[in-house]
Amino acid sequence: MNAPAERVVLAPAAPRATPRAPRRSWWARTIDSVTIYLPLLLMALLAAGTYWLVKNTPVPDGPRVEAPPRHEPDYVMNGFSVQHFTPAGRPSTFLEGRELRHYPDTETLEIDDVRVRSTDELGRVTVATAERGLSNRDASEVRLVGNAHVVREAGGPAGAPGGTERLEFLGEFLHVYTEAQRVVSNRPVLLRRGSMEVRAASLNYDHAKQVLELKGQVQGTLPPRGQGAGNS
């Protein structure tokens, strides 16, 4: 008789234990996180740099508008004198003073203790003085301010205002046109011709047109009868 066969029961194999990964340091984990977001950080930095460059890049200037020149002298002269001549070469106006200041914005000369000496075609001399003068470039127009005094020497055609006698103008303001031979003032003025004196609120004297116009309250002192005032 055969002996019964031995049963062998196989039990399932026990699962193998998975080895645990070694614990990483916080520095390594930080580097991994930064590495993941590095492209985004680079793009953000690039965008910020582009914005900064655009904002700070200088824009080409448009056409500049020049500021108007200030009323300031560009040069000063002390103890000066200037002689002007006619196109024919004849001396016409001599200008001098203690100090001269040139203003480029108005092309005028401001002169302290001014003295102007002009000569007409007949050789008759006119001398003007004042504490201060404002003249254009060729001294054909001079405004006298402060103790203004203009003297037109005797001579010239008979019958003209002041034609044969010495003629004087005095006032705080006199506007002298040396070439046009005019004296104008909108302020009180004293006129002397020979022994005659006339005061007026304003004056317009034009030697070329032989016109003497006095306005306002006019007061005069006439020479005694028989003495005469020359040609008038």
Secondary structure, 3 states (H helix, E strand, C coil): CCCCCCCCCCCCCCCCCCCCCCCCCHHHHHHHHHHHHHHHHHHHHHHHHHHHHHHHCCCCCCCCCCCCCCCCCCEEEEEEEEEEECCCCCEEEEEEEEEEEEECCCCEEEEEEEEEEEECCCCCEEEEEEEEEEECCCCCEEEEEEEEEEEECCCCCCCCCCCCCCEEEEEEEEEEECCCCEEEECCCEEEEECCEEEEECEEEEECCCCEEEEECCCEEECCCCCCCCCCC
